[in-house]
Amino acid sequence: MTFKPLRSLAVAAIAAVALCGQAFAAAPQPTARVDLSKMMGRWYEVARLPNKTQRGCQAGTVDWVRSTDGFSVLQTCRKGSLAAPKTEWKAKAKLLDASTNAKFKMSFFGGMISQEYWVIDNRPEQGWLLLGTPGGNYLWLMSRRPALGSQAKAEALSRIRQLGYDVGRLELPLPARD
């Protein structure tokens, strides 16, 4: 009795996983406790891994506001150009891990769609944080200012690479003009 077809299938499956790489890797666990008071307010998108929802987005921002049942979150961008009208996504965020304050479940469209987001790393002294999804498929570099200084940006990109993400895949949208 021969098992060549099964062995070939197993080799093909392993090769597919190896080729997809990042898509099957888990995101790194959050590295530091998040001070929720420093999470509130406006964050500007500096870089992101590609995703369908934000295809063509420029000048991305995320506003976090405390609410009675967690947080209200408003994400905006301008699709295609800085002159385009704003596209908005409203979400509710609930804290999932009080020991780190770094894991949230966000619900969009009245709870029809939900996704976990983790603050993988945060550097309040440098004004940036890394937000990702647990599966490792998506990542955002967010800043307190529309653009990061060159040293802070270099350190953030180095950290992204150190965490195992492919920095070459990052999209660098045009910054918001407040």
C-alpha positions as CSV (number, residue, x, y, z in Angstrom):
1,M,0.0,0.0,0.0
2,T,1.4,3.4,-0.9
3,F,0.7,6.8,0.6
4,K,2.3,9.0,-2.1
5,P,-0.8,11.1,-2.7
6,L,-1.1,11.9,1.0
7,R,2.6,12.7,1.3
8,S,2.4,15.0,-1.8
9,L,-0.7,16.7,-0.3
10,A,1.2,17.2,3.0
11,V,4.2,18.7,1.2
12,A,1.9,21.0,-0.8
13,A,0.2,22.1,2.4
14,I,3.5,22.9,4.1
15,A,4.7,24.8,1.1
16,A,1.5,26.8,1.0
17,V,1.9,27.8,4.6
18,A,5.6,28.7,4.1
19,L,4.7,30.9,1.1
20,C,1.9,32.7,2.9
21,G,4.2,33.3,5.9
22,Q,2.7,36.3,7.7
23,A,-0.9,35.4,7.0
24,F,-0.6,32.4,9.4
25,A,1.7,33.8,12.0
26,A,0.2,35.1,15.2
27,A,0.7,38.7,16.2
28,P,3.2,39.3,19.0
29,Q,1.7,39.7,22.4
30,P,1.5,43.3,23.7
31,T,4.8,44.3,25.2
32,A,3.7,47.0,27.7
33,R,0.7,48.1,29.7
34,V,-1.3,50.8,28.1
35,D,-2.2,53.9,30.1
36,L,-5.8,54.3,28.8
37,S,-5.7,58.1,29.5
38,K,-2.9,58.3,26.9
39,M,-4.9,56.2,24.4
40,M,-7.7,58.7,24.3
41,G,-7.9,61.4,21.7
42,R,-6.7,61.6,18.1
43,W,-4.2,59.3,16.5
44,Y,-2.8,59.7,13.0
45,E,-2.1,56.8,10.6
46,V,1.6,56.8,9.6
47,A,1.8,53.3,8.0
48,R,-0.3,50.2,7.6
49,L,-0.2,46.7,6.2
50,P,-2.6,46.6,3.2
51,N,-6.3,45.8,3.8
52,K,-9.3,46.0,1.6
53,T,-11.3,48.4,3.8
54,Q,-8.6,51.1,3.6
55,R,-7.6,50.6,0.0
56,G,-6.7,54.0,-1.3
57,C,-7.1,55.7,2.1
58,Q,-5.0,58.9,2.7
59,A,-5.0,61.1,5.8
60,G,-6.2,58.4,8.2
61,T,-7.2,59.3,11.8
62,V,-8.7,57.5,14.7
63,D,-10.4,59.3,17.6
64,W,-10.8,57.4,20.9
65,V,-13.4,58.7,23.5
66,R,-14.4,57.1,26.8
67,S,-18.0,56.0,26.9
68,T,-20.1,54.4,29.6
69,D,-19.6,50.9,28.1
70,G,-16.0,51.2,26.9
71,F,-14.9,53.5,24.1
72,S,-16.4,55.2,21.1
73,V,-14.0,55.1,18.1
74,L,-14.2,57.1,14.9
75,Q,-11.9,56.2,12.1
76,T,-11.7,58.5,9.1
77,C,-9.7,58.7,5.8
78,R,-9.9,60.3,2.4
79,K,-10.2,57.7,-0.3
80,G,-7.9,58.4,-3.3
81,S,-6.7,61.9,-2.5
82,L,-6.5,64.6,0.3
83,A,-9.2,66.5,-1.6
84,A,-11.7,63.6,-1.4
85,P,-14.5,63.8,1.2
86,K,-14.0,61.9,4.4
87,T,-15.0,58.3,4.7
88,E,-16.0,57.4,8.3
89,W,-16.3,54.2,10.3
90,K,-17.8,54.3,13.8
91,A,-17.0,51.6,16.3
92,K,-17.5,50.6,19.9
93,A,-14.5,49.2,21.7
94,K,-14.5,47.1,24.8
95,L,-11.4,46.3,26.8
96,L,-10.7,42.6,26.8
97,D,-7.6,42.4,29.1
98,A,-7.5,44.7,32.2
99,S,-4.1,43.4,33.1
100,T,-2.4,45.1,30.1
101,N,-5.2,47.4,28.8
102,A,-3.8,46.5,25.4
103,K,-6.5,44.2,23.9
104,F,-9.8,45.5,22.6
105,K,-12.8,44.1,20.7
106,M,-14.2,46.6,18.3
107,S,-17.7,46.3,16.9
108,F,-18.7,48.1,13.7
109,F,-22.1,48.7,12.0
110,G,-24.1,48.2,15.2
111,G,-22.2,45.0,16.2
112,M,-22.6,43.2,12.8
113,I,-18.9,43.1,12.4
114,S,-16.4,42.7,15.2
115,Q,-12.6,42.3,15.4
116,E,-10.0,42.2,18.1
117,Y,-7.2,44.8,18.0
118,W,-4.1,44.7,20.2
119,V,-1.8,47.6,21.1
120,I,1.3,45.5,20.4
121,D,3.7,48.2,21.4
122,N,3.4,51.8,22.6
123,R,5.9,54.5,23.1
124,P,4.1,57.5,24.6
125,E,7.3,59.3,25.1
126,Q,7.9,59.2,21.3
127,G,4.3,59.7,20.5
128,W,3.6,56.4,18.6
129,L,2.0,53.0,19.0
130,L,1.6,49.8,17.0
131,L,-1.9,48.4,16.7
132,G,-2.5,45.0,15.2
133,T,-4.9,42.1,14.9
134,P,-4.2,38.8,16.8
135,G,-3.7,36.8,13.6
136,G,-0.8,39.0,12.5
137,N,-2.4,39.9,9.2
138,Y,-2.9,43.6,9.9
139,L,-0.8,46.3,11.5
140,W,-1.0,50.1,11.9
141,L,1.7,52.5,13.0
142,M,-0.2,55.4,14.7
143,S,1.2,58.7,15.9
144,R,0.0,61.6,18.0
145,R,1.0,64.0,15.3
146,P,0.1,63.9,11.5
147,A,3.7,62.9,10.8
148,L,6.5,61.3,13.0
149,G,9.9,62.8,13.2
150,S,12.5,60.9,11.2
151,Q,14.2,59.4,14.3
152,A,10.9,58.3,15.9
153,K,9.7,56.9,12.5
154,A,13.0,55.0,12.1
155,E,12.7,53.5,15.6
156,A,9.1,52.5,15.0
157,L,9.9,50.8,11.7
158,S,12.8,49.0,13.3
159,R,10.5,47.8,16.0
160,I,8.0,46.6,13.4
161,R,10.8,44.6,11.7
162,Q,12.0,43.3,15.0
163,L,8.5,42.0,15.8
164,G,8.6,39.9,12.6
165,Y,6.5,42.0,10.2
166,D,7.6,42.6,6.6
167,V,8.3,46.4,6.6
168,G,8.5,46.3,2.8
169,R,4.8,45.6,2.6
170,L,3.9,48.7,4.6
171,E,1.8,51.4,2.9
172,L,2.7,54.9,3.8
173,P,-0.4,57.0,3.2
174,L,-0.3,60.8,2.9
175,P,-0.7,62.4,6.3
176,A,-3.7,64.3,7.5
177,R,-3.6,68.1,7.4
178,D,-5.3,69.5,10.5
